Amino acid sequence: MADITMIRVDERLVHGQIIIKWLQAKNANKIIIVDNELCKDPIMGNFLSMTVPQNVNLEIYDIYEAVETLNASESNDKAIILLKNLYLVKFMHQKGVKIKEINIGRIPSGPGKKKVHQNVFLSDEDIDAIKYFREKAVPIIVQMVPDSLPILIYDVI
């Protein structure tokens, strides 16, 4: 399996904080996006590929392909995994993907969501995933950029 240096839940997926700060902080050479819609959109996929540095490989999978790839990979890559939803991270964990820590960037507001931190709004489904990871002793932190103070989500919900 590739060395997963970070799993980040952020509705923006690839954006400036990832390109400028997190790739360097995590010494990553691969970004894996797990998104069931984006993987069906080759135009957007090509656009996103152009936004990452040339020395960084970008792969986009649906949740099932991601689980299969991450569980079977014998690569030496250092990968950042990007997803929009906590429940997809829970699904990956339940299917055997080893997850040491989860980083939350931005989860937008929406109907039925509760604000728990600046730019982090959680649904009941998100809370269920957080409870699941708490039981599994997997830390979940809110941290926008590497040099900001990490906040344990369990302390704010």
Backbone as CSV, one residue per row, in Angstrom:
resi,resn,N_x,N_y,N_z,CA_x,CA_y,CA_z,C_x,C_y,C_z
1,MET,0.845,-1.184,0.000,0.000,0.000,0.000,0.887,1.241,0.000
2,ALA,0.468,2.249,-0.728,1.178,3.525,-0.684,1.185,4.029,0.753
3,ASP,2.197,4.786,1.089,2.262,5.402,2.409,1.274,6.563,2.422
4,ILE,0.194,6.422,3.161,-0.806,7.482,3.257,-0.301,8.482,4.285
5,THR,0.156,9.629,3.797,0.714,10.633,4.689,-0.375,11.524,5.289
6,MET,-1.528,11.578,4.637,-2.636,12.377,5.165,-3.923,11.988,4.464
7,ILE,-4.982,11.903,5.253,-6.333,11.800,4.716,-7.031,13.082,5.116
8,ARG,-7.488,13.817,4.108,-8.089,15.128,4.371,-9.506,15.177,3.811
9,VAL,-10.424,15.615,4.669,-11.811,15.835,4.262,-11.965,17.341,4.072
10,ASP,-12.215,17.728,2.826,-12.327,19.146,2.470,-13.108,19.216,1.164
11,GLU,-14.223,19.919,1.175,-15.085,19.934,-0.004,-14.411,20.555,-1.217
12,ARG,-13.308,21.257,-1.043,-12.606,21.885,-2.164,-11.669,20.915,-2.874
13,LEU,-11.370,19.789,-2.251,-10.424,18.801,-2.777,-9.070,19.464,-3.042
14,VAL,-8.632,19.559,-4.303,-7.338,20.177,-4.611,-7.526,21.685,-4.644
15,HIS,-6.729,22.381,-3.851,-6.775,23.845,-3.828,-5.424,24.352,-3.319
16,GLY,-5.290,25.643,-3.176,-4.015,26.254,-2.847,-3.349,25.719,-1.597
17,GLN,-4.118,25.497,-0.526,-3.518,24.999,0.717,-2.870,23.628,0.507
18,ILE,-3.493,22.808,-0.316,-2.932,21.477,-0.595,-1.651,21.633,-1.416
19,ILE,-1.740,22.395,-2.502,-0.612,22.532,-3.426,0.577,23.243,-2.772
20,ILE,0.318,24.323,-2.065,1.403,25.145,-1.542,1.913,24.653,-0.190
21,LYS,1.033,24.215,0.683,1.442,23.895,2.062,1.541,22.393,2.349
22,TRP,0.450,21.661,2.110,0.377,20.277,2.585,1.286,19.316,1.831
23,LEU,1.420,19.475,0.514,2.319,18.572,-0.223,3.729,18.622,0.348
24,GLN,4.197,19.820,0.614,5.541,19.983,1.169,5.610,19.471,2.604
25,ALA,4.629,19.828,3.420,4.647,19.421,4.830,4.622,17.901,4.982
26,LYS,3.914,17.238,4.099,3.794,15.776,4.177,4.781,15.056,3.263
27,ASN,5.610,15.822,2.544,6.590,15.256,1.623,5.918,14.263,0.669
28,ALA,4.742,14.651,0.163,3.944,13.754,-0.680,4.277,13.929,-2.155
29,ASN,4.192,12.812,-2.888,4.404,12.861,-4.329,3.183,12.341,-5.096
30,LYS,2.088,12.124,-4.374,0.866,11.657,-5.022,-0.339,12.233,-4.288
31,ILE,-1.342,12.594,-5.073,-2.638,12.979,-4.530,-3.662,12.006,-5.089
32,ILE,-4.436,11.424,-4.189,-5.526,10.542,-4.604,-6.828,11.195,-4.170
33,ILE,-7.659,11.510,-5.160,-8.986,12.060,-4.882,-9.978,10.913,-4.921
34,VAL,-10.806,10.818,-3.893,-11.866,9.810,-3.844,-13.183,10.567,-3.929
35,ASP,-13.811,10.481,-5.101,-15.054,11.208,-5.332,-15.846,10.486,-6.419
36,ASN,-17.026,10.007,-6.063,-17.833,9.212,-6.976,-18.332,9.982,-8.195
37,GLU,-18.426,11.286,-8.121,-18.865,12.101,-9.255,-17.678,12.541,-10.111
38,LEU,-16.645,13.051,-9.460,-15.491,13.586,-10.184,-14.807,12.525,-11.039
39,CYS,-14.796,11.282,-10.588,-14.124,10.231,-11.352,-14.802,9.978,-12.693
40,LYS,-16.037,10.446,-12.857,-16.774,10.284,-14.118,-16.627,11.498,-15.034
41,ASP,-15.851,12.488,-14.617,-15.724,13.737,-15.357,-14.280,13.927,-15.827
42,PRO,-13.928,13.387,-17.008,-12.537,13.464,-17.460,-12.062,14.892,-17.723
43,ILE,-12.952,15.776,-18.092,-12.546,17.162,-18.341,-12.085,17.815,-17.041
44,MET,-12.870,17.659,-15.976,-12.482,18.224,-14.689,-11.238,17.518,-14.155
45,GLY,-11.152,16.222,-14.358,-9.964,15.478,-13.945,-8.708,15.999,-14.625
46,ASN,-8.785,16.260,-15.934,-7.642,16.826,-16.664,-7.301,18.220,-16.149
47,PHE,-8.317,19.006,-15.868,-8.090,20.347,-15.325,-7.348,20.264,-13.986
48,LEU,-7.819,19.394,-13.096,-7.163,19.249,-11.795,-5.727,18.756,-11.942
49,SER,-5.487,17.877,-12.902,-4.128,17.375,-13.150,-3.177,18.509,-13.505
50,MET,-3.702,19.516,-14.204,-2.862,20.652,-14.593,-2.542,21.569,-13.415
51,THR,-3.296,21.456,-12.322,-3.081,22.350,-11.180,-2.020,21.838,-10.208
52,VAL,-1.674,20.562,-10.303,-0.688,20.013,-9.368,0.712,20.120,-9.967
53,PRO,1.730,20.211,-9.122,3.109,20.273,-9.640,3.433,19.051,-10.495
54,GLN,4.363,19.221,-11.426,4.707,18.145,-12.362,5.247,16.899,-11.672
55,ASN,5.857,17.061,-10.509,6.434,15.913,-9.811,5.418,15.198,-8.914
56,VAL,4.143,15.620,-8.997,3.085,15.018,-8.186,2.095,14.321,-9.114
57,ASN,1.847,13.069,-8.828,0.888,12.287,-9.605,-0.508,12.458,-9.003
58,LEU,-1.500,12.697,-9.833,-2.884,12.833,-9.379,-3.697,11.666,-9.919
59,GLU,-4.397,10.984,-9.022,-5.294,9.893,-9.402,-6.662,10.176,-8.814
60,ILE,-7.703,9.835,-9.572,-9.079,10.067,-9.126,-9.837,8.751,-9.229
61,TYR,-10.447,8.346,-8.107,-11.168,7.082,-8.048,-12.552,7.267,-7.435
62,ASP,-13.443,6.330,-7.741,-14.658,6.249,-6.939,-14.292,5.477,-5.670
63,ILE,-15.214,5.402,-4.751,-14.901,4.819,-3.443,-14.464,3.357,-3.547
64,TYR,-15.082,2.593,-4.439,-14.749,1.166,-4.560,-13.367,0.976,-5.178
65,GLU,-13.060,1.756,-6.234,-11.732,1.687,-6.844,-10.658,2.133,-5.852
66,ALA,-10.973,3.143,-5.065,-10.006,3.643,-4.078,-9.663,2.564,-3.058
67,VAL,-10.672,1.920,-2.525,-10.445,0.857,-1.538,-9.598,-0.256,-2.149
68,GLU,-9.974,-0.679,-3.340,-9.237,-1.756,-4.003,-7.787,-1.340,-4.264
69,THR,-7.590,-0.140,-4.777,-6.247,0.351,-5.092,-5.405,0.518,-3.834
70,LEU,-5.965,1.123,-2.806,-5.197,1.367,-1.584,-4.861,0.075,-0.852
71,ASN,-5.760,-0.881,-0.884,-5.491,-2.150,-0.212,-4.528,-3.039,-0.989
72,ALA,-4.438,-2.866,-2.320,-3.606,-3.735,-3.146,-2.264,-3.121,-3.515
73,SER,-2.148,-1.820,-3.408,-0.956,-1.117,-3.883,0.285,-1.515,-3.098
74,GLU,1.373,-1.693,-3.839,2.671,-1.945,-3.222,3.635,-0.828,-3.582
75,SER,3.091,0.326,-3.876,3.914,1.453,-4.309,4.640,2.076,-3.127
76,ASN,5.703,2.784,-3.437,6.465,3.508,-2.423,6.058,4.978,-2.369
77,ASP,4.980,5.325,-3.063,4.527,6.709,-3.092,4.087,7.171,-1.713
78,LYS,4.224,8.471,-1.503,3.696,9.113,-0.294,2.470,9.889,-0.756
79,ALA,1.295,9.436,-0.304,0.039,9.939,-0.861,-0.776,10.742,0.142
80,ILE,-1.368,11.810,-0.373,-2.403,12.545,0.334,-3.724,12.118,-0.284
81,ILE,-4.651,11.673,0.551,-5.973,11.251,0.094,-6.942,12.390,0.384
82,LEU,-7.682,12.808,-0.638,-8.640,13.902,-0.500,-10.050,13.403,-0.754
83,LEU,-10.957,13.740,0.160,-12.370,13.368,0.032,-13.221,14.541,0.486
84,LYS,-14.483,14.525,0.086,-15.402,15.581,0.513,-16.196,15.201,1.751
85,ASN,-16.257,13.902,2.073,-17.168,13.430,3.110,-16.510,12.478,4.091
86,LEU,-16.842,12.655,5.361,-16.335,11.758,6.402,-16.868,10.336,6.257
87,TYR,-18.101,10.191,5.770,-18.655,8.838,5.675,-17.889,7.984,4.669
88,LEU,-17.257,8.619,3.659,-16.436,7.852,2.731,-15.155,7.364,3.406
89,VAL,-14.607,8.166,4.298,-13.430,7.744,5.059,-13.805,6.553,5.947
90,LYS,-14.961,6.623,6.576,-15.444,5.512,7.413,-15.587,4.243,6.569
91,PHE,-16.171,4.370,5.381,-16.340,3.219,4.495,-14.982,2.611,4.144
92,MET,-14.024,3.465,3.806,-12.685,2.963,3.468,-12.074,2.201,4.635
93,HIS,-12.209,2.741,5.832,-11.661,2.088,7.023,-12.331,0.737,7.251
94,GLN,-13.644,0.701,7.099,-14.382,-0.550,7.290,-13.978,-1.600,6.260
95,LYS,-13.478,-1.166,5.115,-13.059,-2.086,4.051,-11.558,-2.382,4.086
96,GLY,-10.893,-1.992,5.184,-9.508,-2.413,5.384,-8.419,-1.399,5.114
97,VAL,-8.776,-0.194,4.662,-7.747,0.820,4.438,-7.244,1.302,5.797
98,LYS,-5.936,1.271,5.971,-5.344,1.668,7.250,-5.328,3.191,7.351
99,ILE,-5.966,3.687,8.385,-6.091,5.129,8.597,-5.545,5.453,9.977
100,LYS,-4.495,6.278,9.993,-3.847,6.645,11.260,-4.437,7.916,11.852
101,GLU,-4.880,8.829,10.983,-5.394,10.126,11.424,-6.198,10.729,10.280
102,ILE,-7.171,11.543,10.624,-7.991,12.232,9.634,-7.860,13.725,9.886
103,ASN,-7.659,14.466,8.806,-7.553,15.917,8.860,-8.812,16.494,8.218
104,ILE,-9.451,17.427,8.910,-10.602,18.126,8.343,-10.164,19.531,7.986
105,GLY,-10.439,19.913,6.732,-10.175,21.269,6.280,-11.459,22.069,6.319
106,ARG,-12.223,21.987,5.257,-13.472,22.749,5.160,-14.619,21.808,4.820
107,ILE,-15.637,21.815,5.661,-16.890,21.110,5.383,-17.976,22.181,5.425
108,PRO,-18.622,22.468,4.296,-19.533,23.616,4.220,-20.836,23.413,4.982
109,SER,-21.485,24.538,5.223,-22.800,24.501,5.872,-23.827,23.928,4.903
110,GLY,-24.947,23.554,5.453,-26.038,23.007,4.656,-27.199,22.668,5.562
111,PRO,-28.313,22.275,4.960,-29.490,21.921,5.764,-29.179,20.822,6.775
112,GLY,-29.551,21.053,8.007,-29.372,20.057,9.059,-27.967,19.962,9.613
113,LYS,-27.056,20.819,9.149,-25.680,20.764,9.640,-25.488,21.738,10.796
114,LYS,-24.587,21.360,11.698,-24.303,22.156,12.886,-22.857,22.651,12.814
115,LYS,-22.656,23.942,13.072,-21.311,24.508,13.074,-20.577,24.055,14.332
116,VAL,-19.384,23.470,14.133,-18.584,23.029,15.273,-17.248,23.766,15.345
117,HIS,-16.881,24.398,14.255,-15.634,25.150,14.189,-15.720,26.042,12.957
118,GLN,-14.818,27.009,12.871,-14.812,27.873,11.702,-14.686,27.030,10.431
119,ASN,-15.631,27.174,9.520,-15.665,26.461,8.237,-15.885,24.959,8.356
120,VAL,-16.355,24.491,9.502,-16.648,23.062,9.671,-18.068,22.919,10.199
121,PHE,-18.934,22.388,9.344,-20.337,22.170,9.666,-20.620,20.681,9.487
122,LEU,-21.183,20.045,10.508,-21.347,18.595,10.491,-22.811,18.182,10.461
123,SER,-23.073,17.174,9.668,-24.397,16.552,9.611,-24.449,15.414,10.629
124,ASP,-25.625,14.850,10.818,-25.755,13.679,11.698,-24.897,12.525,11.181
125,GLU,-24.823,12.384,9.864,-23.996,11.335,9.259,-22.514,11.561,9.565
126,ASP,-22.081,12.822,9.533,-20.698,13.151,9.892,-20.427,12.800,11.353
127,ILE,-21.366,13.162,12.227,-21.224,12.875,13.664,-21.124,11.376,13.893
128,ASP,-21.928,10.592,13.171,-21.848,9.130,13.283,-20.459,8.620,12.895
129,ALA,-19.899,9.167,11.813,-18.561,8.758,11.382,-17.532,9.142,12.439
130,ILE,-17.680,10.320,13.029,-16.750,10.760,14.072,-16.835,9.839,15.285
131,LYS,-18.037,9.467,15.675,-18.192,8.529,16.799,-17.525,7.189,16.485
132,TYR,-17.685,6.726,15.255,-17.059,5.479,14.820,-15.537,5.561,15.008
133,PHE,-14.935,6.647,14.513,-13.476,6.780,14.607,-13.008,6.995,16.046
134,ARG,-13.833,7.637,16.844,-13.473,7.794,18.258,-13.383,6.416,18.921
135,GLU,-14.357,5.549,18.628,-14.340,4.180,19.174,-13.124,3.395,18.696
136,LYS,-12.635,3.707,17.494,-11.475,3.010,16.923,-10.158,3.690,17.317
137,ALA,-10.248,4.755,18.114,-9.073,5.505,18.580,-8.271,6.118,17.426
138,VAL,-8.989,6.571,16.395,-8.358,7.268,15.270,-8.569,8.765,15.473
139,PRO,-7.498,9.525,15.648,-7.656,10.971,15.851,-8.224,11.665,14.616
140,ILE,-9.084,12.621,14.843,-9.598,13.491,13.784,-9.290,14.916,14.212
141,ILE,-8.530,15.608,13.374,-8.164,16.980,13.712,-8.703,17.953,12.676
142,VAL,-8.974,19.162,13.121,-9.299,20.266,12.233,-8.027,21.095,12.147
143,GLN,-7.529,21.244,10.922,-6.300,22.011,10.726,-6.257,22.478,9.274
144,MET,-6.394,23.765,9.078,-6.436,24.303,7.717,-5.096,24.183,7.001
145,VAL,-4.029,24.602,7.662,-2.690,24.547,7.078,-1.741,23.965,8.126
146,PRO,-0.594,23.444,7.690,0.304,22.770,8.625,0.787,23.635,9.792
147,ASP,0.895,24.941,9.572,1.409,25.779,10.650,0.318,26.356,11.547
148,SER,-0.934,25.932,11.341,-1.996,26.339,12.266,-2.151,25.276,13.358
149,LEU,-2.722,25.685,14.460,-2.889,24.793,15.597,-3.908,23.690,15.278
150,PRO,-3.516,22.415,15.400,-4.499,21.343,15.176,-5.471,21.263,16.354
151,ILE,-6.747,21.087,16.044,-7.775,20.980,17.067,-8.432,19.617,16.944
152,LEU,-8.425,18.868,18.025,-9.047,17.550,18.036,-10.561,17.716,17.967
153,ILE,-11.182,17.107,16.975,-12.629,17.289,16.758,-13.432,16.795,17.961
154,TYR,-12.907,15.791,18.654,-13.626,15.249,19.808,-13.793,16.285,20.919
155,ASP,-12.929,17.302,20.911,-13.011,18.357,21.925,-14.037,19.429,21.591
156,VAL,-14.550,19.451,20.360,-15.467,20.530,19.966,-16.872,20.065,19.603
157,ILE,-17.110,18.754,19.618,-18.484,18.298,19.323,-19.172,17.814,20.599
